[in-house]
Amino acid sequence: MKMTRQRAAVASALAGLDGFTSAQALHDALRHDGKSVGLTTVYRHLQALAEAGAVDVLRTADGETVYRACARDEHHHHLVCRSCGATVEVTGPAVETWAEAIAAEHGYRDVSHTLEVFGTCASCG
């Protein structure tokens, strides 16, 4: 993936954040830092970074798509607190086995998936 000035600005801004953020909030942060990147460009670069595996993408319980710099190189899933948004990256070998089996059962190949598990963390109890 070619790293343009704008893509680098989006990736850098995202890496500087602690949690998941929306494209709109990231765009606002870039503008606040004096970076001239349009909202459509932010969305486009976030999508490209996600496809390259450099960005985690999560759809919140209310349907909003949020992003964060990937902390793991390998495939993983997320455990997300509904209250505070705290997120834990988890592996799920049983999920991987199930996804492959169900795909094979229906004649699908080259399967991918995402999984987010929502609950309430111990801090929000």
Secondary structure, DSSP 4 states (H G I P E B T S, - for coil): ----HHHHHHHHHHHT-SS-EEHHHHHHHHHHTT----HHHHHHHHHHHHHTTSEEEEE-TTS-EEEEE-S-SS--EEEEETTT--EEEE--HHHHHHHHHHHHHTT--S-----EEEE--TTT-
